[in-house]
Amino acid sequence: MVQLTRIYTKGGDKGSTSLGSGKRVKKHDLRVAAYGSVDEANAVIGVARLHIAGPIDDMLNRIQNDLFDLGADLCQPEDPKDYPPLRVVEGQVERLEQEIDRLNAELQPLKSFVLSGGTPGSAHLHLARTVARRAERDMTALMEVESVNPAALRYINRLSDLLFVMARYLNDKGKADILWVPGKNR
């Protein structure tokens, strides 16, 4: 169990931080950017939850915990020899896929792209989706120079899809979606 007794360490005062392995890297390191974007997505989900109740909120609670797992996975680049690292696993990805399929089955079919908005919960989930997409871009940039757990990348990809489906679900199962009308304001 994690126990935090001190909030500040002064270790980052010169622009570096420690990874889970103890290795010091610059705060703008690709790995730090990736798990920073994951943390930001988690924070936006927390704000969205202020406007959401019931089964969607329960799913988001699980997702927020998973996002801490994902951050832990990303901050530990190598497998330590003395303990098994926390890694995102396929079961977490599969759960997201099942939730996408279950919610999407109840939605109105899409006839255009959806504009962010609708209910407050939906609007915040659209924002969380875009932050999750940024986290995915950060992770793929990292993948070009260092290893990334493939299940972690699949997780963040499915998460943005699920957040989109959830946002539509909160808009009266898609009936209250705000749709893009191409060229409407020409």
Secondary structure as UniProt FT lines:
FT   TURN            11..14
FT   STRAND          16..18
FT   TURN            20..21
FT   STRAND          24..26
FT   TURN            27..28
FT   HELIX           30..48
FT   HELIX           49..51
FT   HELIX           55..75
FT   HELIX           90..104
FT   TURN            105..106
FT   STRAND          114..115
FT   HELIX           120..143
FT   TURN            144..145
FT   HELIX           150..170
FT   HELIX           172..174
FT   TURN            175..176
FT   STRAND          178..179
FT   TURN            182..185
//
